[in-house]
Amino acid sequence: MSDAATIIWFRSDLRLADNAALSAALRCGGPVVAVFVLDEKAAGRWAPGGASRWWLHHSLAALAAGIEKLGGRLILRRGAAADELAEIAEAVEADTVVCSRRYEPWAIRQEGAVRARLARDQRELKRYPGWLLMEPESLATKSGDPYKVYTPFWRALSSTISPERPLAAPKELPRPAKWPRSETLADWKLLPTKPNWATGFEPEWQPGEAGALARLDAFLDAGAGDYAERRNRPDIEGTSRLSPHLAHGEISPRLIWWRVTCVRESNPGQDSGLETFLRELVWREFSSHLLFHFPTLPDAPFRPEFAAFPWRKSASMLKAWQRGRTGFPIVDAGMRELWSTGWMHNRVRMVVASFLIKDLLIPWQEGEAWFWDTLVDADLANNAASWQWVAGSGADAAPYFRVIKPTSQREKFDPDGAYVRRWVPQLAKLPDDLIHRPAEAEPMTLRSAGLSIPRDYPAPMVDHAEARECALAAFKALKSGDGKVS
Ligand code: FAD
């Protein structure tokens, strides 16, 4: 115990409950100064994209309000984290800065810089877990290597983990004698203005810890027992939609694991659905472990042979995909849902990613960058690992030759076309059997039913069967080593 102040440096852990770093700051016994530093230079090209900036604004506002209720204040600074933290530590006479660990390569470098800068003034940086269920150093294969295959990773994690009760949020934060200087959120201009493209985000989301807990409650109260079937349906709300809350650390995976375990114990009928849900949560864990052990994951193919893949460069094709104007209704619906709400259903993410990579032969890094800018749940590990998974170039990836046929997704995942109708209203009037294949509609049949193919909906930009052959040929050439597409 000491009287010196302790700084809690909030990073991607924008919550008060189950925050081990915050609890550690309180245990030090002196005043606690909460700080968030917007250090865009450190993050480089992985600084928050547009949609994440929108979320970050609201999440920081919610965190600041929560901290004020406890008698504290959230100090905001923009600049190099090392310099800002050192200056605040000097001003409030803190001897320690505590934070939650992050696993992105840039964030690890940033921690190093903060540690070195504080050490110059005989101050210390202490890091705590909280982003993951298990630290990346704590799980390894029998030969001591990091896991590269999901199923054994899941087995190892789920048989080792003993769910601990999450830490409670503090009741009070002891104040320093004098508050350091703070910037204001409005000065940071994280929200879009001209134009305000985020109007569709507001009705969908409640950023902040309270919103995260409400989502978890709603998901568990609705009965997650049939999650295994419902999770594949973009036309219904069958998943938790916790991803943006997890991406900003507004809820900890440990709290989710704990709550799910309690429901499983008290309600065995929901067991199999909830186990599937935990398996999905562990995909997030797997991605972070991969990123930690293989830091080039966001930039370069995990399987090096894919570096020679004969990708196509086409700005106009990329743009048509980004805008949801490919002429493939399920792809366009997904891309429009993403643009309007900052989120897209996982099944549709796979469809649009496969379309970009395998039908258009555009490098997965282009899709990764677009998602980074437009997703409210953009997460470096999940995004990179998932794009590489679809491309077939990742660890434990889908085989490259698995090319998703956009029109055949219908029966399984959007049987009544409700998802397409919602996001591509031009097609809303088409009958169920044509909604996913408008280009195949016979004009005469439509005309006699008083319908027409909307003029403002594009024809399919590629022939899927031909595109598939071309992708498979490119893949074959890659395997045989000549890299040429016939
Ligand atoms: P639920 O089904 O309720 O799952 C609960 C949680 O488990 C999610 O919130 C998420 O944290 C985790 N999870 C679920 N599925 C996956 C998965 N396949 N991989 C990793 N974690 C998973 N997820 C992101 O959080 N950020 C991204 O940037 C991201 N980019 C993606 C890019 C592509 C091309 C694809 C195919 C998937 C991507 N995902 C990403 C994974 C997945 O689509 C989302 O996590 C999921 O759709 C979030 O919805 P939910 O919270 O309702 O999920």
Residues whose N, C-alpha, C, O or C-beta is under 5 A from the ligand:
A	BS01	FAD	T239 S240 R241 L242 S243 L246 E280 L281 W283 R284 M344 H345 N346 R349 M350 A353 D377 A378 D379 N382 N383 S386 W387
